[in-house]
Amino acid sequence: MISTLKKYHHFQASKWLAEFLGTFAIVFFGCGSLMVHQRFGWAVDPHFVPLIFGLTVSTMIYTLGHISGAHFNPAVTLGFVIGRHFPFREMLSYWSAQFLGAISAAIILYLLLPAGNEFGATTPHLPALKALGWEILLTFFLMVVIMAVATDTRVIGVIAGAAIGMIVALNAFLGGPLTGASMNPARSLAPALFQGGVGQLWIYFLGPFIGSAGGALFYRWIRCDSESTKDAAGCC
């Protein structure tokens, strides 16, 4: 019994550490690239920042996905809970690991880089409600892709990391100039603690949470499992 409990706690701790490290990497490489550009303009072309975020997400999914499921985002965890692919009882522990990972990365960047005004915070360049709408839509598309490639067995499993990384990059290319294309409350909170702008964080919490919930429910609605397929076109 004691041995079983030890194994269970070790398994849970491994998942939390994986979520911590994955979210840490997103802030470290993504926000870090913005900070390096602001401090050493020649070092990182800001046009490549969406690719840096997308590649980081893909890399960490392939590295840690088999351990924790590679959420790395409180909104994605909520989406999985609503989509009935993750237990509600584990949601708060995943959120804690994700927020701690993001904040830890921001602290490390603050300590290791020269002083500057840029910390990679997401700031809206639109009226608040329009910015909220963009964050809802961007996260909606992110969650639809995640639900499709991560939960549907008809999709080739090895493409999950690439597909999710690509939708992150696509969203960032389009939404980055408008809202920063956060899609991730932890990613927005961490740099805002250093850069300021916490009064706008509600956009980057509410928008991704609504978008992920909508994306998860939408994919559940349109999904047609093979057992219930009634014709060659795949309609249920």
RAVENGI-V746382 format. One record per pair of residues at least 24 apart in sequence whose C-alpha atoms are under 8 Angstrom apart, sorted by the first residue. I is the first residue (numbers start at 1). J is the second residue. Records with the same first field share a line. If there is no record, write none. Layout:
I = J, J
This chain:
14 = 67, 68
15 = 67, 68
16 = 68, 93, 94, 97
17 = 97
18 = 64, 67, 68, 70
19 = 68, 70, 71, 72, 94, 97, 98, 101
20 = 72, 97, 98, 99, 100, 101, 102
21 = 101
22 = 57, 60, 61, 64, 70, 72, 98, 101
23 = 72, 73, 98, 99, 101, 102, 186, 187
24 = 98, 101, 102, 103, 104, 105
25 = 56, 60, 102, 105
26 = 53, 56, 57, 102, 187
27 = 102, 105, 106, 187, 190
28 = 102, 105, 106, 109
29 = 53, 56
30 = 56, 120
31 = 119, 120, 121, 191
32 = 109, 119, 120
34 = 118, 119, 120
35 = 116, 118, 119, 120
36 = 113
38 = 116, 117, 118
39 = 114, 115, 116
50 = 168, 169, 170, 172, 173, 176
51 = 169
52 = 169
53 = 165, 168, 169
54 = 164, 165, 166, 167, 168, 169
55 = 165, 166
56 = 165
57 = 161, 164, 165, 168
58 = 161, 162, 164, 165
59 = 161
61 = 161
62 = 161
72 = 98
73 = 98, 184, 185, 186, 187
74 = 98, 184, 185, 186
75 = 183, 184, 185, 208, 209, 212, 213
76 = 143, 212
78 = 209, 212, 213
79 = 143, 209, 212, 213, 214, 215, 216
80 = 147, 216
82 = 213, 216, 217
83 = 213, 216, 217, 220
85 = 151
98 = 186
99 = 186, 189, 190
102 = 186, 187, 189, 190
103 = 186, 189, 190, 191
105 = 190
106 = 190, 191, 194
117 = 195
118 = 195
119 = 191, 192, 194, 195
120 = 191, 195
121 = 180, 188, 189, 190, 191, 192, 195, 197
122 = 179, 180, 181, 182, 188, 192
123 = 179, 180, 197, 200
124 = 178, 179, 180
125 = 177, 178, 179
126 = 178, 179
128 = 203
131 = 178, 179, 203
132 = 203, 204, 206, 207
133 = 207
134 = 175, 179, 207
135 = 179, 181, 182, 183, 203, 204, 207, 208, 211
136 = 183, 207, 208, 209, 210, 211, 212
137 = 211
138 = 171, 175, 181, 183, 211
139 = 183, 207, 208, 211, 212, 215
140 = 208, 210, 211, 212, 213, 214, 215, 216
141 = 167, 211, 215
142 = 167, 168, 183, 212, 215
143 = 211, 212, 215, 216
144 = 215, 216, 218, 219
147 = 215, 216, 219
148 = 219
182 = 208
183 = 207, 208
184 = 208
